[in-house]
Amino acid sequence: MKAQSHAVPSRKPSSSIVGLAAAAVGGVAALASIASVVAVGAVARMVVTPAKQRQRDTEVLSLNRRRKTITLRATPDTILPGRYGMWFGQPERYLKLGPVLWRDRTSVTRRLESDEIGLPLHGRATFSGWYYQHPRELGLESESVRIETPIGAAPAWLVPAENPRDTWVILVHGRGVGRGEPVRAVPVLRDAGFTTLNVSYRNDGDAPRSADGRYGLGATEWEDVDAAIDYALAAGARDVILMGWSMGGAISLQVALQGRNREAVRGIILESPVTDWNRVLVFQAEAESIPPIVRHGALAALGNPWGRRLTGLDAPLDLPSLDIVARSSELSVPILILHSDDDGFVPSSGSHALADARPDLVTLDIFQVARHTKLWNYDPDRWNRSIAGWLDKNFPRGA
């Protein structure tokens, strides 16, 4: 507060004024502390809480019904070459987006590959890298099955190979999405003779909800994927390869390290994977300009019993156990990693670090431009060749 003009400059502050000043400073500090705790709780909760609805991160500027085109606000994702998907309209529908036809600094026009009847001409939407939502869109035989997980039955899609091997591939989607994400991988795997099992896991919207309704960032979800291996082995598989996207990569790596069926895991394919949550969360916090004190507090809250009241977790997360770079000496099977250096969400530094730590096991295929979990969309031919080549090298037929 500015001093009043009638104050006598030479007079020393009275004890009461000193006390008031100290109380004011203390009050500001207390408010700052309360604000920090609130911010810490909000950030920590956000990390482990499944979203109730999709984030409408894309603006549809116009839709041309005659030309079958759609114009979007330009963002790092919407301008990407290739084929993508998008949720749009009321009721919300999933649309398939084709290649870029035209763009400038603020907008991009793409071919619309879905029926436009009933769609609004503009509005908010959610951009996606899935493209496919269900195996039936591939024209392949598929079956809906149930996996008995520790917390209940979870749905999965089973797609048999035409000339099947006795090794299956279990597909594990990432955080905040569903089983549509891995469908892109089915053709290249099926062509190589691998039956695929595309699974759900706790709190993903398809599988049962856990008691706390929170993500474990791989520390709990791996049990559901381990149960999927039980299903595969009982259905005739001799062993499995795990393939995970983003957090699905973290889940797959935990299965390989601590699952009951880890001896049945012969290989791992990872797309834009999380190999170290600390690295990822710090990267995202810095991108959002979250102050260091808040991000450090959020990490502490996730990993300590006192933080459960802030996060809603039944048990704290053992984040060091989720650092696969630090635990790389425990890995024992070949791993293929596909990652884009401009991922924008999960930094590729973790993938580089894991490849450097275990060059005997890890094959690293680095993309540019492709962003997070959109490598197939950006360059499907290269993506398929990379996977097919790695499979031929490590799992030749008849071996």
Stockholm file with secondary structure:
# STOCKHOLM 1.0

chainA/1-399         MKAQSHAVPSRKPSSSIVGLAAAAVGGVAALASIASVVAVGAVARMVVTPAKQRQRDTEVLSLNRRRKTITLRATPDTILPGRYGMWFGQPERYLKLGPVLWRDRTSVTRRLESDEIGLPLHGRATFSGWYYQHPRELGLESESVRIETPIGAAPAWLVPAENPRDTWVILVHGRGVGRGEPVRAVPVLRDAGFTTLNVSYRNDGDAPRSADGRYGLGATEWEDVDAAIDYALAAGARDVILMGWSMGGAISLQVALQGRNREAVRGIILESPVTDWNRVLVFQAEAESIPPIVRHGALAALGNPWGRRLTGLDAPLDLPSLDIVARSSELSVPILILHSDDDGFVPSSGSHALADARPDLVTLDIFQVARHTKLWNYDPDRWNRSIAGWLDKNFPRGA
#=GR chainA/1-399 SS CCCCTTSCTTSCCCHHHHHHHHHHHHHHHHHHHHHHHHHHHHHHHHHHSCCSSCCCCEEEEEEETTTTEEEEECCTTTTCSSCEEEEETTTTEEEEEEEEEEECSSEEEEEECSCCTTCCSSEEEEEESCCCCSGGGGTCCCEEEEEEETTEEEEEEEECCSSCCSEEEEEECCTTCCTTGGGGGHHHHHHTTCEEEEECCTTSSSSCCCSSCCCCTTTTTHHHHHHHHHHHHHTTCSEEEEEEETHHHHHHHHHHHHCTTGGGEEEEEEESCCSCHHHHHHHHHHHTTCCHHHHHHHHHHHHSGGGHHHHCCSSCCCGGGGCTTTTGGGCCSCEEEEEETTCSSSCTHHHHHHHHHCTTTEEEEEESSCCTTCHHHHCHHHHHHHHHHHHHHHSCTTC
#=GC SS_cons         CCCCTTSCTTSCCCHHHHHHHHHHHHHHHHHHHHHHHHHHHHHHHHHHSCCSSCCCCEEEEEEETTTTEEEEECCTTTTCSSCEEEEETTTTEEEEEEEEEEECSSEEEEEECSCCTTCCSSEEEEEESCCCCSGGGGTCCCEEEEEEETTEEEEEEEECCSSCCSEEEEEECCTTCCTTGGGGGHHHHHHTTCEEEEECCTTSSSSCCCSSCCCCTTTTTHHHHHHHHHHHHHTTCSEEEEEEETHHHHHHHHHHHHCTTGGGEEEEEEESCCSCHHHHHHHHHHHTTCCHHHHHHHHHHHHSGGGHHHHCCSSCCCGGGGCTTTTGGGCCSCEEEEEETTCSSSCTHHHHHHHHHCTTTEEEEEESSCCTTCHHHHCHHHHHHHHHHHHHHHSCTTC
//
